[in-house]
Amino acid sequence: MRPKSAPIKTLSLSRITARPLSSTPACRCPPSCLALTRRYRHSKFLSLDPSITVFSLPRYASSSSSPSNPTTTLESPTSLEMAPKNKFELKTPKGTKDWEGKDMVIRDHIFNTITQVFKRHGGVTIDTPVFELREILAGKYGEDSKLIYDLADQGGEICSLRYDLTVPFARFLAMNKQIQNIKRYHIAKVYRRDQPAMTKGRMREFYQCDFDIAGTYDPMLPDAEVIRIITEVFEGLGWNGGYTIKLNHRKILDGIFQVCGVPEDKIRTISSAVDKLDKLPWADVRKEMTEEKGLDGEVADRIGEWVVLKGKQDLLQKLQSTESLAANESMKKGMEDLALLFEYLEAFGCLDRVSFDLSLARGLDYYTGLIYEVVTQGSAPEVTPGQENAESKPSKKKGKKGSEDDDRSDDPTVGVGSVAAGGRYDNLVGMFSGKSQIPCVGISFGVDRIFSITKAKMAAEKNAAVRNNDVDVYVMAFGQGYLKERMSVCAKLWESGIKVG
């Protein structure tokens, strides 16, 4: 190591005339100078002036080990190369993917089918920014708020990527007070920092197709129309009744919690726990209620008597005939709404597709009335976490717990989940506009989840083929030539609206 007294001398080369390599360099420098000129003549560090090449050498000089006779030398050209960086892997971010080929054809078919249904019901489309002010999204999603992507401060505004299309629509209505009644649809990407399971349509960047009815109408009529829209979409996709629309009412669920003795400040968190009954057994949900949420065990047991029930009008009649529930104001309003809804669904011809499910809670905080989600084969996980633990061999060593960023496509405890969901949110617009309230109800279709199930069904059906394009006609000639003649034929076919490849 050189003593501190020995000065560091560096050599800076600022002007070197660019000449052929065989010529003598204009400067009187060591041979390494010429080597550097050769090495860096065309590098990004040099200005490409035709006669002058300008660059500076960093402090790559080294001194001799003798303090009494310091000398200045240049290291070999290879030492001037930048230190190797970590190897860059060319890929898409976790939870995202590129779309092409047959996958795009299938997805476009889903988009077209959904859009046709939306337009058939009088929907008009709007578009909103992909990011919103953070305070617009804050406090609207309950425990799922942690999944929102926050952006760095840009010019004094703190923004976040949109989590869904519903809250931006409510903000849009609050800003456009002249709009009092609208049937709106919106097809766009949303972003959630959820743990991905790509082959099951659980992604961090994904499309939603939303249809919402905003304004004052006859009670439950818009709700019934939205459910009718759901059936038209999935029948149009060829699911042929292979799906179920689970529905519940937030006022009914809140009424059950109140009658069972849940404190008012715990109702939303207990709702989130109940909503996991489609993935976890009751014992695990009860454990979460009592150990994590702090709910009394007896209260949890009373809740368990009700939230496991499913049915249609028969379950509604059971609730109406239970004196303690019928006396609750919240329950009374919810049961009146459901009774009217069942009448309308029968008139629309889609009552057979719904299931009144008291375990459905929908964790988002902005729902105020009817809630629903669509499930199909593949929505539920193959096994629940409780079953997996019970069936695993005690001697089997457990591997490392995966990161929350790891893809869980091969995890049997992860299902596709619901392929569409929504409900009534009468107070959301008022959160942005104060006294002005616009009742709203809507549905959101998860395109990527629908895609994953549709693709799996097509793979199982050997006769289901997907074309890479929509071409109807190919124009070709036997042998050589006739190029211009074929071009002329193509032009005439295109003019007639025929798809030609």
C-alpha positions, 0 to 999 in steps of 0.5 A, a space after each residue: 500500500 502506497 504511503 500517504 506522502 506519495 502523490 497520485 499522478 494521473 494522465 488526462 488525454 483530452 485531444 488525440 487526432 484520429 488517424 489511421 492505425 498505421 500512422 504515428 500518433 500526434 501526441 507523445 504518449 506511452 504506447 498504451 495511449 495509442 492502444 486506448 485510441 484504437 480501443 475507444 475510437 468508436 465507443 460511446 465515451 468519444 465524440 465522433 468528430 471526424 478529426 478530433 476524439 475527446 475523452 478523459 481517463 479515470 483514475 486508473 494510474 498507479 505509482 511505483 512502490 518506491 516513495 522516493 521515486 514516484 512514477 506515473 504509468 497507465 494500466 493495460 487497456 483491459 483494466 479500463 473496462 467496467 466491472 461486470 454487472 450482475 447478469 440481466 435476465 430478460 423477462 416480464 415482471 412477476 404477475 404479468 405476461 405477454 399475450 400473442 397468438 392463439 391466446 390473443 384470439 381467445 381473449 379477443 373473443 371474450 372481449 367481443 362477447 362481453 362488449 356485445 352484451 353491454 351494448 345490448 343493454 344500452 351501455 356507453 363506454 368511458 375511460 379513466 386514468 390508469 392511476 389516481 390520487 392516492 387519497 381517492 383510493 384510500 379506505 375503500 378496499 378494507 384489508 385489501 388496501 395493502 395490495 394497492 401499488 403506490 407510485 413515487 412522488 411526481 411533481 407533488 401529487 401522490 398517486 396509486 395505480 387503480 385497484 379496480 374500475 369502480 372507485 374511479 367511476 364513482 370519482 367520475 360521477 362526483 366530478 360530473 354532477 350533470 350525469 344523474 342516470 347512466 349505464 356505463 361500461 369500461 374495459 381496462 387494466 387494473 393492478 394489484 400486488 397479490 401473490 400471482 398464480 398465472 395459469 389460474 388467471 391470478 395476476 398483478 396486471 389484468 383486465 376487468 370488464 365492468 358494467 354499472 347502472 347509476 341513478 334512481 330506478 325502481 327498487 332492485 330492478 337494476 340489480 336484477 338486470 345486472 344479474 341477467 347480464 351475467 347470464 347472457 355473458 357466460 351463455 354467450 361464451 358457451 359455458 351452457 349453465 356451467 356456473 353459479 351466481 352466488 348472492 347475498 345482501 350486506 344488510 342481511 349479513 350485518 343483521 346476522 352479526 348484530 343478532 349474534 352479538 358482534 360488536 359494531 366495530 368488528 363487523 367489517 373484519 368479521 365479514 372478511 373472515 366469513 368471506 374465506 369460507 369458500 377456501 377454508 373450512 369453518 374451523 379455520 375461519 372460526 379460529 381466525 375470528 377468535 384468535 386474530 380478530 378477538 371475537 368471543 367464541 360463543 359469538 363465533 359459534 352462533 355465526 357459524 349456525 347461519 353462514 354455512 347455509 345456502 339455498 334460494 327462496 327456501 332459505 329466505 323463508 327460513 330467515 323470515 320465520 326466525 323471530 330474532 332475525 325478523 325483528 332486526 331492522 337491517 335484516 328486515 330491509 335486506 329480506 325485503 330486497 331479496 324477496 323482490 329480487 327473486 320475483 324479478 329474476 324469475 321474470 328475467 328467466 335466470 332464477 335457476 342460475 343463482 344461489 343464496 349463500 350466507 357465507 358470501 361477504 365481499 371484503 370491499 368496504 363500499 358495498 351497501 346492499 346486494 352482493 354477488 359473485 360468479 363461480 364455476 368448476 375450477 374456481 375453488 381450490 383442489 384442496 383446502 389448506 386444512 386438508 393439505 395439512 391433514 393429508 401430508 405425511 408427518 415424516 415429510 420435510 417441509 420446504 422453505 415457505 415461498 415468497 409472496 412474489 412466487 407464482 402459485 400456479 401449482 399450489 393445489 390450495 389456490 383456485 381460480 376464484 370468482 370469475 365475476 363479482 359486484 354489488 350495490 354501492 349507494 354511498 361511494 359517490 357521496 364519499 367524494 361529493 359530500 351530500 350528493 348521492 347517486 345509487 349504483 350497482 354493477 358487475 366486474 368480469 375478470 377477463 384473465 380468470 375467464 380466459 384461464 378456464 376457457 382455455 382449459 376447457 378448450 384443451 379438454 375438448 379435442 375438437 375445439 380448435 383456435 385459429 391464429 387469425 380471422 382470415 376468410 380467404 387466401 389468394 394463391 397461384 399454382 406455380 410461379 408468377 401472377 403476383 400483380 394479378 393476385 394483388 388485384 384480386 386481393 384489393 377487390 376482396 378487401 373492398 368488399 369487406 372480405 378478410 384476405 391473407 
